[in-house]
Amino acid sequence: MSDPFVKPSVSTIYTVVVSDGFNTASSSVGVTVNAKPVVTLGNDTVICVFDTITIDAGNEGSNYIWSNGSTARTISIGSTGIGFESRTLSVSVTSPDGCMTTGQLIVTFDFIACTGIGDHYPESGLRIYPNPGNGMLYIETTGQIAACYLSIIDWQGRIIEKNKKVLFSGPNSQFVLDITSYPEGIYLLRIEETEISPITVKYILSK
């Protein structure tokens, strides 16, 4: 074949030998195949509506184009924080050699993924009990927290209480929250304080 078409998957040296029956000539050419970036964004995931997730496209030194317009290697994604939401994130990664690979990840924000019903949070210096309960909820500080802010959201994402200030008189003191007027169901308690990471507690109200 006078004009062969090749598509090597690895770097290859091609040699051609030409003969007219009396004379022979040969020449070689090398074709370098650069590796495509390997993009591993992880499995599709479900996280709490209050949380954020950081996604890393890897491949340091490459160029990036995310579906949200970012050109950074990593992006952090959060929800609106008011209910169920699903987002599809994709990225195109181009290596310094010009090879491109794409990746995609679906992130679902759902209340079902929020913190369970345990009542001890030693890392925060807070204890919240009883859970499940009848609506009389005790928030106890076991450390030096003087105040925090409490928000309550029902299972449909409706905000029942927003940034209610909770004051403590000192270590091992309590704040009593009365939500007995609320209907039975599952609620999310969001507690924030400047010295601790926000806490999300799934609270079951049963009468």
C-alpha positions, -999 to 999 in steps of 0.1 A, spaced: 0 0 0 15 33 -10 -3 55 15 -12 33 46 -34 48 74 -23 39 109 -38 46 143 -14 33 170 -25 30 206 11 31 218 42 49 206 54 30 175 82 32 150 71 26 114 96 15 87 90 15 50 111 -4 24 108 5 -13 122 -16 -40 120 -14 -78 134 -48 -83 170 -36 -86 174 -10 -59 161 -9 -23 156 21 -1 142 24 34 132 50 60 116 51 95 94 74 114 84 74 150 48 82 161 46 92 198 12 84 215 6 106 246 -15 92 273 -49 107 278 -57 121 313 -74 97 337 -104 115 352 -119 98 383 -146 119 400 -159 90 421 -193 74 422 -225 92 421 -233 102 456 -260 114 480 -251 140 507 -270 161 533 -287 192 520 -266 213 543 -233 199 533 -208 207 505 -187 183 484 -153 190 469 -147 173 436 -111 169 423 -104 162 386 -68 153 393 -41 155 366 -20 184 380 -8 208 353 -38 202 330 -65 226 318 -100 222 332 -134 233 320 -163 224 344 -200 225 335 -204 254 360 -178 274 342 -149 269 366 -114 264 353 -99 251 386 -88 216 393 -112 213 422 -147 227 428 -169 227 459 -206 222 454 -234 229 478 -272 229 475 -297 257 482 -302 240 516 -340 239 514 -347 205 501 -341 177 476 -318 186 447 -298 167 421 -270 182 402 -249 167 373 -213 180 372 -190 173 343 -154 183 335 -132 183 304 -95 178 313 -68 187 287 -33 175 293 -2 197 284 2 174 254 -33 183 242 -50 151 250 -85 155 265 -108 133 287 -142 141 302 -158 129 334 -192 132 350 -206 129 385 -242 132 398 -245 147 433 -279 144 451 -287 165 481 -312 149 503 -324 151 539 -321 113 542 -283 117 541 -282 141 571 -269 131 605 -287 103 623 -305 104 656 -276 101 680 -277 127 708 -240 130 718 -216 154 700 -185 155 722 -164 172 695 -187 202 696 -193 203 734 -230 198 729 -255 172 739 -290 171 725 -316 148 740 -339 129 741 -341 119 705 -367 106 695 -387 127 719 -422 142 725 -412 178 717 -394 188 749 -358 190 737 -328 196 759 -297 212 744 -268 210 769 -233 224 767 -206 203 781 -179 228 773 -173 266 771 -200 274 745 -218 305 756 -243 307 727 -253 292 695 -280 296 668 -307 271 661 -327 266 629 -355 240 625 -365 226 591 -393 201 585 -389 170 562 -403 190 532 -376 216 536 -398 243 551 -380 265 577 -399 264 610 -374 284 630 -344 303 617 -313 314 637 -330 313 671 -304 324 696 -296 298 724 -279 311 755 -260 290 781 -252 302 816 -220 281 818 -206 246 813 -232 218 818 -261 242 815 -292 235 795 -315 252 771 -350 237 769 -367 239 735 -405 233 734 -417 221 700 -446 201 714 -470 222 692 -454 208 661 -470 178 644 -453 144 646 -426 138 621 -389 142 613 -372 175 617 -337 188 611 -320 208 638 -292 230 625 -269 243 652 -242 269 645 -216 285 667 -184 304 657 -161 279 675 -175 247 661 -185 233 628 -223 234 621 -242 204 634 -272 189 617 -293 166 638 -322 145 625 -349 148 653 -379 125 655 -409 140 671 -433 113 684 -463 119 706 
